[in-house]
Structures are given as C-alpha cells and as structure tokens.
Amino acid sequence: MMGDEDAVEIDGGVMEGGGQILRVSTALSCLLSVPLRVKNIRAGRSQPGLRPQHLSGLEMVRDLSDGQMEGGEIGSTEITFTPGKIKGGAHVADTKTAGSVCLLMQVAMPCVLFAASPSELRLKGGTNAEMAPQIDYTVMVFKPMVEKFNLTLDCDIKKRGYYPKGGGEVVIRISPVKQLSPISLTDRGTVTKIHGRAFVAGALPIKLAKDMSSAAVRCIRKEMRDLFVNIQAVREPDDQAFGTGSGIIIVAETSTGCLLAGSSLGKRGKNADKVGIEAAEMLLGNLRHGGAVDDYLQDQAKFTVTKSEDEESPKDAYIIECQGIGMINTNL
C-alpha cells in the first residue's frame, strides 16, 4: 500500500457526478505533485465507477508521471493516485471501446504541457461520440482557441471511430511550455463567416450528409440571411474510418477571432434533417447569448485559463475572471 495519508480527498459524486471531476482532479494532482484519493467515482451515472475510457486515461497519466495508482479497475468507485515527475515522450491510451479520445486528451494535455520534453499521445477509441466533444470540435474550435495561451497543439486524425465499437485513432503532439500566457477574451465582435462539415462513414450514403447540411443552412438563414454559410457534405474515406457513423459540426468565426460552434450526431432512426437542425440551433443559441466562447469551450478551456478581464461588461453578459496560479515549468 502506498502512503496516502496526505492525499487530497475528492468526492466524485458532487454536482453531476460524472467523469469530469475525476479528469480535472487527476490532472491537478499530477501537475501539483499532490497525492489524490477520489471516492464515489461517477456516482451520478447509471453505471457508476470507472468505465474503460476513464481507466485508460488514468493509466496514461500514471505512466506519463511515473506515478502509482490503486483501485484502477473497471467498475471501481475509488482510486488513489500518487504522481511522480512528468515526462515527455510517447504514450498510448486505448479505450478498446467507443469511449471518447477527446476526453482522454482532456486529462493528459494539461500534464504534458509541463513535461520536460515534447510528448506524443496516441489515443484510441471513439472520435465522434455522444456526451463528449467531437474530434472536429477539438480541431476546429478548441485547438485554435487554446493556442491563444501560447501553446502549440498538433492533432493528427489517423482514423475515425464511432459507436459502438470505436476503432478510431488520433495522435496529439504537444511541446512543453515554460508558462502559459494570460488572455483577455471579452469582445465577441460580429460574425464574419459560418462554415462546417456534415459527414457520413461506412454504409451510409452521402445523401444523408447533404440533407444534414441543407437543413442546417436553411435553419441558420432564417436568422442570418446576409451571411454566406458553407457546410460541406463529405463521406469519410473507408481507410480513414472504422464502422458506420454520421454527424455535423458548424463553426461561426467573428471579427475578433472568436470561434463558436454547434454540433450533432446521427443515429439509427433519427432523421437527417433533425440532426442538421439540432446543430444549427445549438450554434444560434451560442450566438444569441453574446458570449465570446460557446458553452462547451467555456468548460473545456478552464484548465488553461490564467486571467481574463474587461473594464466594461456587456449588458446581460457574464465575465469570467480567473487569476491563475501562474504555474512555472521547472523541468525547462
């Protein structure tokens, strides 16, 4: 048994009781070199405890930090994690399911930013999964926005994978930073461009992608008639996708460099028009609230937030101001 009397204890059942509190606390434990005990893991879910995607993420952080972990097994509702020194190099995480590769990235990325050398994370699982960011969102929105903090993130989609088998593979390359730069992002500006991609893979016909695209464009033009909307309909090459899947992502770019998005996934029995309209309505909702980021980026970027501020708050808007810990990479 490892000595864990000094471990920080986290209740994994608070708030929504999902996997996010486990990912955030594990990454913080790794970065701050503080032992961690998480109880009641995913207590708010229909299947509590560790699922394959959570376990594979924990194992990757354990390995990249030369750490130790107890309770690391499928179904476990409690783990104890003791981190070591963060190291760069090549690391692999394989959910062996359709578990999201983007959520694997969320737990590992903050850690390897403060490694001693560049890192390559080979992540295997689902690239376009429910209850998780689509890999297209990671590439089209998360990557360019988070790089404003003065980091470099390379995302190479080797193969896409869908529910229920997964089979996707993404390679993430990250160079360490000495310190993250603060940003101020409070002026949304005006929307200058709307673009996106509607995709099908496997046995599905390209017509479904075209229907998703057309329905989304019609929905957007009801509110934004003067702006050109370009949503490409694509069929993923058979050698670059595993299984059958479909979906759409739509991104709005603004005059101040903000990116906001809406997305939706297709599934058996779900009308293609409905998929496109869902994504369009999500985007329009994110644009109506007037914020500089959409609902999902607000959540995903919190780990890299150091400080954002503005002298004058827009009417009916919220300003999130965060004075970060100013973490310095002592390995560089």
Disulfide bonds with the S-S distance in Angstrom:
none
